[in-house]
């Protein structure tokens, strides 16, 4: 009984190692092809982050103080 478990474990281990070490060239090409980022365009709903400015309602974080009042 114990030898069956050991034999089954060795066979399972060898099958998994063999399956993970095979070189599958058909699928490898899909992952090696990169994306040309110069062809990616922004949609009409995109936000130009360079035009975002602090408004008059912005909070100056340097003026925030910690208080000991707990309600």
C-alpha positions as a printed Julia matrix, in Angstrom:
71×3 Matrix{Float64}:
   0.0    0.0     0.0
   2.77   2.4     0.94
   4.75   1.57   -2.23
   1.7    2.41   -4.35
   1.52   5.88   -2.81
   5.23   6.45   -3.35
   5.05   5.19   -6.95
   1.98   7.34   -7.61
   3.75  10.38   -6.14
   6.86   9.84   -8.27
   4.77   9.38  -11.42
   2.7   12.48  -10.67
   5.81  14.52   -9.98
   7.48  13.36  -13.21
   4.4   14.13  -15.32
   4.13  17.64  -13.87
   7.83  18.33  -14.4
   7.67  17.02  -17.97
   4.58  19.11  -18.77
   6.07  22.3   -17.34
   9.41  21.9   -19.15
   8.07  21.36  -22.67
   8.77  24.12  -25.17
   5.5   25.1   -26.81
   6.5   27.52  -29.6
   2.95  28.16  -30.84
   1.83  29.87  -27.63
   5.18  31.5   -26.86
   4.87  33.88  -29.8
   1.67  35.36  -28.38
   3.44  36.47  -25.22
   6.64  37.7   -26.89
   4.91  40.18  -29.19
   4.97  43.63  -27.6
   2.58  46.53  -27.95
   3.61  49.63  -29.86
   2.68  52.29  -27.31
   2.95  55.09  -29.88
  -0.21  53.76  -31.55
  -2.31  53.98  -28.38
  -4.55  57.03  -28.48
  -6.53  58.71  -25.75
 -10.27  58.62  -26.07
 -12.56  61.65  -26.07
 -13.3   61.2   -22.36
  -9.64  61.23  -21.27
  -8.33  63.85  -18.85
  -5.22  65.9   -19.58
  -3.49  65.79  -16.19
  -1.23  68.73  -17.06
  -4.25  71.06  -17.07
  -5.38  70.16  -13.54
  -4.72  73.03  -11.15
  -5.39  73.72   -7.49
  -8.57  75.6    -7.1
  -9.43  78.14   -4.42
 -11.13  75.36   -2.43
  -7.93  73.31   -2.21
  -6.73  72.34    1.25
  -3.23  73.34    2.28
  -2.07  70.21    4.11
   0.69  72.09    5.91
  -1.92  74.07    7.88
  -3.75  71.0     9.19
  -3.17  70.53   12.91
  -3.85  67.54   15.07
  -6.28  68.16   17.88
  -6.8   66.17   21.06
 -10.59  66.62   21.04
 -12.37  63.34   20.61
 -16.15  63.46   20.2
